Amino acid sequence: MNKFAMSRIRRTSGKFMGMDTLILTTVGRKTGEPRSTPVGWFPAGDDSWFVVASAAGARANPAWYLNLAAHPDRATIEIAGQSIPVSARELHGSERDGQWATIKAAVPRFAQYEQKTDRQLPIIELTRRS
């Protein structure tokens, strides 16, 4: 599924399943190998993007989230035909709460994901590394 989705994202300038999508490449926390996955994104300002580790409401966080936690400064995103090195930072407290409300208003299915799980869905800010 991921290979199909990534191919489509590259052909359609980042749109997939009705939302803006980027390709996130992390370094595997156990293998050290690059791992790529499509992830919906939300604007976070110049040279930064918000992503949600929702896993569609699964019980556990997605592997890419765990990889980012292990190697926050060793990720890249592919967006609009560009490969961009990024650093990851998880939002907490009121900063997270405010962004979560914005995300749910923009893409209501995230509220459904929240209802399917007991975990708080992490929001990660990806910022371009220089």
N, CA, C and O of each residue as an XYZ file, in Angstrom:
520
protein
N       0.822     -1.198      0.000
C       0.000      0.000      0.000
C       0.862      1.255      0.000
O       0.572      2.204     -0.730
N       1.926      1.273      0.816
C       2.751      2.472      0.893
C       3.414      2.813     -0.437
O       3.489      3.986     -0.804
N       3.897      1.800     -1.168
C       4.543      2.073     -2.462
C       3.545      2.676     -3.437
O       3.873      3.620     -4.156
N       2.327      2.138     -3.467
C       1.288      2.691     -4.342
C       0.981      4.127     -3.942
O       0.923      5.011     -4.797
N       0.785      4.363     -2.656
C       0.452      5.703     -2.173
C       1.575      6.684     -2.491
O       1.306      7.799     -2.938
N       2.824      6.293     -2.270
C       3.938      7.202     -2.534
C       4.054      7.513     -4.018
O       4.355      8.648     -4.390
N       3.821      6.526     -4.866
C       3.841      6.769     -6.308
C       2.760      7.765     -6.707
O       3.005      8.671     -7.503
N       1.581      7.597     -6.158
C       0.479      8.506     -6.471
C       0.746      9.917     -5.942
O       0.452     10.903     -6.619
N       1.296     10.011     -4.749
C       1.625     11.313     -4.172
C       2.607     12.051     -5.077
O       2.459     13.249     -5.319
N       3.591     11.341     -5.567
C       4.587     11.969     -6.447
C       3.955     12.439     -7.756
O       4.356     13.467     -8.301
N       2.977     11.700     -8.262
C       2.312     12.061     -9.531
C       1.298     13.182     -9.366
O       1.032     13.909    -10.323
N       0.727     13.340     -8.181
C      -0.375     14.290     -7.985
C       0.034     15.492     -7.130
O      -0.823     16.136     -6.525
N       1.280     15.786     -7.077
C       1.770     16.948     -6.326
C       1.358     16.933     -4.856
O       1.066     17.983     -4.284
N       1.334     15.766     -4.248
C       1.143     15.692     -2.816
C      -0.273     15.530     -2.311
O      -0.497     15.638     -1.106
N      -1.233     15.277     -3.172
C      -2.606     15.045     -2.711
C      -2.869     13.537     -2.668
O      -2.570     12.816     -3.620
N      -3.428     13.076     -1.554
C      -3.801     11.668     -1.432
C      -4.930     11.574     -0.429
O      -4.849     12.141      0.661
N      -5.977     10.863     -0.791
C      -7.141     10.659      0.072
C      -7.704     11.986      0.587
O      -8.144     12.082      1.732
N      -7.682     13.009     -0.277
C      -8.310     14.278      0.052
C      -7.524     15.197      0.957
O      -8.072     16.170      1.475
N      -6.247     14.908      1.159
C      -5.466     15.809      2.005
C      -4.047     15.962      1.476
O      -3.574     15.156      0.675
N      -3.382     17.007      1.937
C      -1.981     17.219      1.582
C      -1.157     16.133      2.243
O      -1.293     15.865      3.437
N      -0.292     15.506      1.441
C       0.491     14.382      1.933
C       1.945     14.545      1.510
O       2.236     14.958      0.387
N       2.839     14.220      2.410
C       4.267     14.214      2.101
C       4.794     12.807      2.303
O       4.115     11.952      2.872
N       6.001     12.578      1.834
C       6.656     11.295      2.064
C       7.739     11.525      3.114
O       8.682     12.286      2.896
N       7.590     10.867      4.238
C       8.507     10.992      5.360
C       9.475      9.810      5.335
O       9.061      8.651      5.281
N      10.766     10.124      5.374
C      11.779      9.071      5.463
C      12.506      9.233      6.786
O      13.101     10.272      7.071
N      12.442      8.182      7.579
C      13.090      8.146      8.882
C      14.201      7.105      8.837
O      14.325      6.355      7.868
N      15.002      7.067      9.890
C      16.022      6.039     10.051
C      15.484      5.030     11.054
O      15.111      5.393     12.170
N      15.444      3.764     10.657
C      14.923      2.723     11.539
C      15.680      2.684     12.862
O      16.911      2.654     12.880
N      14.944      2.684     13.958
C      15.572      2.738     15.283
C      16.335      1.455     15.597
O      17.279      1.480     16.387
N      15.940      0.334     14.993
C      16.620     -0.943     15.236
C      17.584     -1.286     14.111
O      18.680     -1.787     14.360
N      17.175     -1.015     12.865
C      17.971     -1.443     11.710
C      18.949     -0.388     11.209
O      19.968     -0.718     10.602
N      18.637      0.882     11.463
C      19.454      1.951     10.899
C      19.188      2.177      9.424
O      19.848      3.002      8.792
N      18.230      1.454      8.871
C      17.896      1.557      7.445
C      16.863      2.656      7.229
O      16.049      2.922      8.114
N      16.888      3.303      6.047
C      15.860      4.303      5.749
C      14.493      3.649      5.580
O      14.375      2.577      4.987
N      13.468      4.302      6.105
C      12.082      3.829      6.025
C      11.210      4.984      5.557
O      11.194      6.043      6.184
N      10.488      4.791      4.465
C       9.639      5.855      3.917
C       8.170      5.498      4.049
O       7.778      4.340      3.905
N       7.361      6.520      4.329
C       5.921      6.331      4.474
C       5.190      7.624      4.118
O       5.694      8.714      4.386
N       4.010      7.510      3.518
C       3.209      8.715      3.267
C       2.530      9.166      4.551
O       2.032      8.353      5.328
N       2.519     10.493      4.760
C       1.928     11.054      5.969
C       1.210     12.351      5.596
O       1.760     13.187      4.879
N      -0.020     12.514      6.086
C      -0.729     13.771      5.890
C      -0.029     14.877      6.655
O       0.530     14.639      7.726
N      -0.058     16.086      6.109
C       0.606     17.198      6.791
C      -0.294     18.424      6.843
O      -1.247     18.569      6.078
N       0.052     19.298      7.782
C      -0.679     20.544      8.008
C       0.339     21.667      8.106
O       1.434     21.453      8.625
N       0.007     22.861      7.620
C       0.972     23.961      7.649
C       1.357     24.356      9.069
O       0.525     24.413      9.974
N       2.656     24.627      9.229
C       3.171     25.028     10.534
C       3.976     26.320     10.438
O       4.583     26.741     11.423
N       3.989     26.941      9.287
C       4.782     28.156      9.098
C       5.826     27.922      8.035
O       5.862     26.871      7.396
N       6.682     28.925      7.852
C       7.742     28.793      6.853
C       8.681     27.653      7.212
O       9.186     27.571      8.332
N       8.903     26.782      6.247
C       9.864     25.685      6.402
C       9.560     24.743      7.562
O      10.474     24.177      8.160
N       8.254     24.571      7.886
C       7.886     23.575      8.888
C       6.485     23.034      8.598
O       5.647     23.704      7.994
N       6.261     21.797      9.050
C       5.039     21.059      8.765
C       4.642     20.271     10.008
O       5.503     19.760     10.724
N       3.330     20.173     10.266
C       2.823     19.324     11.342
C       2.361     17.997     10.747
O       1.739     17.968      9.685
N       2.669     16.905     11.434
C       2.162     15.581     11.086
C       1.618     14.950     12.358
O       2.058     15.274     13.461
N       0.660     14.047     12.196
C       0.023     13.387     13.341
C       0.324     11.900     13.285
O       0.116     11.262     12.253
N       0.808     11.349     14.373
C       1.099      9.914     14.458
C      -0.190      9.173     14.835
O      -0.297      8.580     15.908
N      -1.154      9.224     13.928
C      -2.476      8.676     14.230
C      -2.579      7.178     13.991
O      -3.277      6.480     14.726
N      -1.888      6.676     12.966
C      -2.031      5.272     12.567
C      -3.515      4.910     12.452
O      -3.923      3.797     12.784
N      -4.315      5.876     11.974
C      -5.754      5.699     11.784
C      -6.466      5.249     13.063
O      -7.486      4.563     13.001
N      -5.925      5.635     14.215
C      -6.555      5.287     15.488
C      -6.139      3.941     16.050
O      -6.806      3.411     16.939
N      -5.054      3.380     15.550
C      -4.561      2.093     16.065
C      -4.158      2.236     17.531
O      -3.963      3.343     18.033
N      -4.038      1.110     18.193
C      -3.692      1.109     19.625
C      -2.282      1.599     19.904
O      -2.010      2.147     20.972
N      -1.380      1.403     18.942
C       0.025      1.766     19.141
C       0.437      2.852     18.156
O      -0.154      3.003     17.087
N       1.455      3.596     18.537
C       2.002      4.603     17.638
C       2.634      3.932     16.415
O       3.133      2.810     16.510
N       2.614      4.611     15.279
C       3.221      4.033     14.076
C       4.743      3.951     14.205
O       5.350      4.694     14.976
N       5.343      3.053     13.452
C       6.796      2.855     13.505
C       7.547      4.138     13.169
O       8.592      4.414     13.759
N       7.029      4.924     12.227
C       7.749      6.149     11.853
C       7.882      7.099     13.040
O       8.883      7.805     13.158
N       6.881      7.121     13.918
C       6.934      7.973     15.115
C       8.061      7.501     16.046
O       8.827      8.314     16.562
N       8.151      6.208     16.250
C       9.197      5.656     17.103
C      10.576      5.917     16.501
O      11.532      6.197     17.225
N      10.676      5.825     15.176
C      11.943      6.120     14.502
C      12.326      7.589     14.683
O      13.489      7.901     14.938
N      11.344      8.494     14.551
C      11.621      9.922     14.756
C      12.047     10.200     16.193
O      12.944     11.009     16.433
N      11.406      9.529     17.148
C      11.772      9.725     18.553
C      13.221      9.295     18.794
O      13.931      9.918     19.582
N      13.656      8.236     18.117
C      15.021      7.735     18.282
C      16.039      8.594     17.533
O      17.175      8.750     17.981
N      15.631      9.145     16.398
C      16.553      9.911     15.537
C      15.861     11.176     15.022
O      15.586     11.272     13.826
N      15.572     12.149     15.894
C      14.798     13.317     15.467
C      15.497     14.210     14.447
O      14.840     15.000     13.769
N      16.801     14.099     14.331
C      17.543     14.949     13.389
C      18.063     14.177     12.183
O      18.989     14.628     11.508
N      17.472     13.018     11.908
C      17.931     12.210     10.775
C      16.767     11.829      9.867
O      16.701     10.703      9.375
N      15.859     12.760      9.647
C      14.695     12.501      8.795
C      14.717     13.446      7.601
O      15.352     14.500      7.625
N      14.008     13.038      6.561
C      13.791     13.898      5.398
C      12.325     13.790      5.004
O      11.650     12.807      5.311
N      11.850     14.827      4.315
C      10.530     14.754      3.718
C      10.670     15.016      2.226
O      11.573     15.724      1.780
N       9.773     14.440      1.485
C       9.660     14.726      0.062
C       8.326     15.429     -0.121
O       7.268     14.886      0.196
N       8.399     16.648     -0.638
C       7.196     17.445     -0.823
C       7.410     18.343     -2.038
O       8.463     18.962     -2.190
N       6.411     18.402     -2.889
C       6.468     19.240     -4.097
C       7.731     18.971     -4.912
O       8.343     19.897     -5.444
N       8.114     17.705     -5.004
C       9.264     17.333     -5.811
C      10.617     17.626     -5.182
O      11.648     17.427     -5.823
N      10.631     18.091     -3.948
C      11.882     18.403     -3.254
C      12.113     17.442     -2.102
O      11.170     17.028     -1.428
N      13.361     17.094     -1.882
C      13.746     16.329     -0.701
C      14.349     17.320      0.289
O      15.295     18.039     -0.033
N      13.784     17.349      1.507
C      14.151     18.363      2.496
C      14.564     17.672      3.796
O      13.774     16.916      4.362
N      15.789     17.917      4.281
C      16.162     17.376      5.597
C      15.410     18.127      6.690
O      15.308     19.353      6.650
N      14.885     17.393      7.663
C      14.091     17.996      8.730
C      14.510     17.482     10.100
O      15.116     16.418     10.232
N      14.168     18.273     11.117
C      14.278     17.866     12.518
C      12.867     17.760     13.070
O      11.976     18.513     12.676
N      12.670     16.819     13.987
C      11.346     16.565     14.550
C      11.273     17.023     16.001
O      12.218     16.875     16.775
N      10.098     17.591     16.345
C       9.824     18.019     17.722
C       8.364     17.729     18.012
O       7.481     18.160     17.270
N       8.105     16.992     19.102
C       6.727     16.682     19.477
C       6.119     17.844     20.251
O       6.771     18.443     21.106
N       4.857     18.156     19.942
C       4.134     19.208     20.666
C       3.534     18.633     21.941
O       3.140     17.467     21.987
N       3.469     19.469     22.977
C       2.899     19.054     24.263
C       2.025     20.167     24.825
O       2.130     21.320     24.405
N       1.164     19.819     25.773
C       0.372     20.781     26.533
C      -0.528     21.638     25.666
O      -1.130     21.156     24.707
N      -0.614     22.904     26.009
C      -1.536     23.804     25.313
C      -1.142     24.004     23.854
O      -2.001     24.226     23.001
N       0.151     23.927     23.568
C       0.586     24.038     22.166
C      -0.006     22.894     21.339
O      -0.504     23.106     20.233
N       0.055     21.685     21.890
C      -0.517     20.532     21.204
C      -2.035     20.658     21.108
O      -2.616     20.407     20.051
N      -2.674     21.043     22.204
C      -4.130     21.137     22.234
C      -4.661     22.110     21.192
O      -5.646     21.822     20.513
N      -4.013     23.255     21.066
C      -4.443     24.239     20.071
C      -4.283     23.738     18.656
O      -5.159     23.938     17.814
N      -3.166     23.089     18.393
C      -2.939     22.561     17.041
C      -3.882     21.394     16.764
O      -4.341     21.230     15.634
N      -4.174     20.586     17.769
C      -5.084     19.453     17.591
C      -6.472     19.946     17.178
O      -7.096     19.354     16.298
N      -6.956     21.002     17.789
C      -8.263     21.567     17.422
C      -8.249     22.031     15.964
O      -9.223     21.821     15.241
N      -7.169     22.652     15.532
C      -7.044     23.106     14.144
C      -7.040     21.928     13.181
O      -7.693     21.975     12.138
N      -6.314     20.881     13.520
C      -6.219     19.692     12.665
C      -7.581     19.009     12.541
O      -7.987     18.633     11.441
N      -8.285     18.847     13.659
C      -9.604     18.192     13.608
C     -10.606     19.017     12.799
O     -11.462     18.453     12.117
N     -10.507     20.328     12.868
C     -11.408     21.172     12.072
C     -11.090     21.058     10.583
O     -11.996     21.078      9.750
N      -9.816     20.940     10.250
C      -9.405     20.850      8.846
C      -9.715     19.484      8.240
O     -10.132     19.397      7.085
N      -9.513     18.418      9.016
C      -9.726     17.042      8.530
C     -10.463     16.277      9.629
O      -9.832     15.682     10.502
N     -11.794     16.290      9.587
C     -12.593     15.695     10.666
C     -12.323     14.213     10.942
O     -12.623     13.743     12.039
N     -11.776     13.472      9.998
C     -11.529     12.051     10.269
C     -10.519     11.857     11.391
O     -10.487     10.790     12.005
N      -9.683     12.873     11.678
C      -8.755     12.752     12.795
C      -9.488     12.675     14.127
O      -9.001     12.031     15.056
N     -10.635     13.310     14.239
C     -11.453     13.193     15.446
C     -11.936     11.744     15.604
O     -12.024     11.230     16.719
N     -12.246     11.095     14.477
C     -12.654      9.685     14.521
C     -11.492      8.803     14.970
O     -11.683      7.866     15.745
N     -10.298      9.100     14.488
C      -9.127      8.325     14.908
C      -8.930      8.448     16.417
O      -8.618      7.465     17.091
N      -9.112      9.655     16.941
C      -8.953      9.909     18.370
C      -9.940      9.065     19.180
O      -9.595      8.568     20.253
N     -11.161      8.901     18.673
C     -12.190      8.148     19.384
C     -11.923      6.651     19.373
O     -12.425      5.929     20.235
N     -11.139      6.173     18.407
C     -10.866      4.738     18.274
C      -9.777      4.232     19.210
O      -9.594      3.022     19.337
N      -9.050      5.132     19.869
C      -7.889      4.697     20.648
C      -7.865      5.339     22.031
O      -8.499      6.367     22.266
N      -7.126      4.716     22.936
C      -6.936      5.259     24.281
C      -5.732      6.199     24.354
O      -5.589      6.949     25.320
N      -4.876      6.163     23.348
C      -3.661      6.976     23.406
C      -3.912      8.386     22.881
O      -4.803      8.604     22.060
N      -3.126      9.329     23.358
C      -3.179     10.670     22.804
C      -2.358     10.653     21.514
O      -1.203     10.228     21.510
N      -2.961     11.117     20.430
C      -2.277     11.081     19.141
C      -1.193     12.153     19.098
O      -1.491     13.343     19.198
N       0.062     11.737     18.951
C       1.159     12.704     18.944
C       1.123     13.609     17.710
O       0.821     13.165     16.602
N       1.436     14.876     17.927
C       1.599     15.837     16.842
C       3.072     16.208     16.814
O       3.655     16.590     17.829
N       3.657     16.089     15.636
C       5.079     16.338     15.457
C       5.264     17.528     14.525
O       4.625     17.606     13.476
N       6.123     18.439     14.903
C       6.510     19.526     14.004
C       7.817     19.125     13.338
O       8.805     18.814     14.004
N       7.801     19.139     12.011
C       9.002     18.871     11.225
C       9.506     20.223     10.711
O       8.767     20.959     10.058
N      10.752     20.538     11.005
C      11.324     21.820     10.609
C      12.563     21.583      9.759
O      13.410     20.745     10.072
N      12.643     22.354      8.667
C      13.788     22.218      7.756
C      15.090     22.441      8.522
O      15.245     23.409      9.266
N      16.028     21.499      8.307
C      17.394     21.655      8.842
C      18.208     22.455      7.830
O      18.001     22.342      6.622
N      19.126     23.256      8.334
C      19.990     24.019      7.409
C      21.220     23.221      7.048
O      22.061     23.695      6.285
